[in-house]
Amino acid sequence: MRSIILRTGARYICALMLVFSVYMLLRGHNEPGGGFIGGLIGGTAFALYAIGCSVAEARRALRVLPQNVAVAGLGIALLAGLMAGLDGDAFFEGQWLFLGGEVPGTYSKGALPLSSVLVFDIGVYLVVFGSVATLVFAMEEEI
Amino acid sequence: MSWLLAAPLIAPFLTAVAAFLLRFTPLGHWVSVGGMALQLVAAGALMAVVLDQGVVAAQMGGWPAPFGITLVADRLSAVMVVITAITGLAVAVYALGDVTRRMEELGYHALFNILIGGVTGAFLTGDLFNLYVWFEVMLISSFGLLILGGRPEQIDGAIKYVTLNLVSTILFLSGIGLLYGMTGTLNMADLAVRVPEVADQPLVTVVAMLFMVAFGVKAAVFPLFFWLPASYHTPAFAVSAVFAGLLTKVGVYALIRMFTLVFTGDVAFTHTVLLWVAGLTMVTGVLGAAAQMEVRRILSFHIVSQIGYMILGLALMTPLAIAGAVFYLVHHIIVKANLFLIAGVIDQAAGSNELKRIGGLYKAAPLLGLLFLIPAFSLAGFPPLSGFWAKYVLIAAALEVEAWVIAGIALVTGLLTIYSMTKIWGEAFWPAHPAGIEPSLSAIPRARRLSLMLPIAALAGLTLLIGFLPGPFVAFAEASAAELLDPSGYVAAVLGRAP
């Protein structure tokens, strides 16, 4: 049974949820959120799309295999750990880059902090996103 | 130091990612072999440093112990990582000739590498919660490997496997929670300092029993081993070889680690329980094997009975006994993985693993017969193979503390092991094939035959090496036992100060 309301709504809600999932990912360092919950929300967006339209359409919209997304995420998370090696620090030690701000190069007012922790979180996001999408697509196709 | 300890973990996970993304190309399985070779190099480097400097530890992410996650390698951890890498490399080569294209496309190599990474992580971690995480990594990837192919009996075995292992997980997690509530730490070295200071020692013993049951399920000891013979005969041969070699041994390792480092407050009680468990595990395992008529089922029950020997070493808790347990672990992983690999060749050559339906292998493939006899006799404890020395050290340790009964059980179990091994020999190798066909190895294409036989020959060579040159290995095991029984070096290396 494909409801036309769900079908129409799914497109917009899916887009909104994806934006929200990225928002959750980015705010996660200091506030509630992060890669895991962001990935769940992103995965749910595609689950909704698959239920509202069809799995085939959802797969087309995703373009790549969801399991590849998950494994690529694992690779990115690992790269975040390896980044510490460039500086001679311990495996997985956080690496920070502060752009701009009052005192360039350190944590100060107005600086944009970029970190390997964020890269790790992006990896987690992709792992969770890919796993959820893989599971949901597989189950929807079974039914 | 941080990178030295992390390298054996980084290698398999990077390989898993690469192998998965390349799974539709013929490159996938070569990536897996290359990754395992890299892992072996990393493990070897770690071993060299441990032999040189003693216990080494590093704090991941630069967060100091006991707050961050510690990776730590003493002699036991280092040798387990090396042996994991050796088994992993052997099975990765074997998989070239055993794992089907379809399984590769479903991600066999990625799952295999993640499993090896999980096992390595469990051996290296110095943090109890992190150990739980590695157990989960192993459980998820091994479940994936078990059901790969999707035959009904595989699903059946996998459900039993996962259900019982989840029970173990819950107990493990409850134990972790209670221990954290009592001590406020989960760093193993810190626990070694704080657990003796807990006022309520009987409660510590209760928690110790929770851990014993949780790890006991993983190690497949009596009476918690049912999942093992129910599932190990179902997946691909390469998969069951790596399971048989490594998975239960992680449980044994965790038992040895926790019951020499942390739970040593009431040895008279906990280690007596372990002694009973050891005896019953040996006997039930070997009797179960005697009743089976399928190669991998026989071997599965023998895993159980052999686990008993290792637990025996831990239960006696003398320097010689612990050395015996360490020696047994190393010997057993090589021999057991090898026997499962040979079971795979038997299946390919003779068409089945049911003893009643095969035969004639000795005439068709005398080399395979010889390569079977080496690990089989080693398992049973024939001199001068590695199993003889392992059993010799353990039984000598039992006699030393005048534990006559358990020494007797260990000897009888060895005798009954010979019965099962000669059964395989007497049914699969010696008589003619019941269907009248001549099994032949040369029917297997040359390249595939090579990738099947090479790891078997290499592992058999290792068994012979340990058998003919036991001196350095026993000396290493004794040094390892000394480290385990006096954890001050371990604690100092992790916490950076004297305990």
Interface residues (C-beta under 8 A of the other chain):
Chain A: Q67 N68 V71 A72 L74 G75 L78 G81 L82 A84 G85 D89 A90 F91 F92 E93 G94
Chain B: S2 W3 L5 A6 I10 F13 L14 A16 V17 F20 L21 A58 Q59 M60 G61 G62 G107 A110
